Amino acid sequence: MINQTYTVTAETGIHARPASGLVQVATKYASDISMEYKEKKVNLKSILGVMSLGVGQGATITIYVEGTDEQEAFEGIESYLKSEGIIAS
């Protein structure tokens, strides 16, 4: 299992568009991928789960990846977060 904690730097946090993009990236991989915020953990492949967290700017999130392609999945998620300006690169 790989996990990493990040601070959300985007002014709008993780709203609908970046949440949708995250879900699209996560669904490409076979691994189980989840995101935790304020002690609530959701499946990163579920748009409703991600949106239910209400992640805003300055929030601390943790991404968990476990499975056969976990390294590739982790790198893909982290790359998306950085390229969209959700976290600092």
Buried (B, 14 or more C-beta within 10 A) or exposed (E): EBEBEBEBBBEBBBEEEBBEBBBEBBEEBEBBBBBBBEEEEBBBBBBEBBBEBEBBEEBEBEBBBBBEBBEBBBEBBBEBBEEBBBBEE
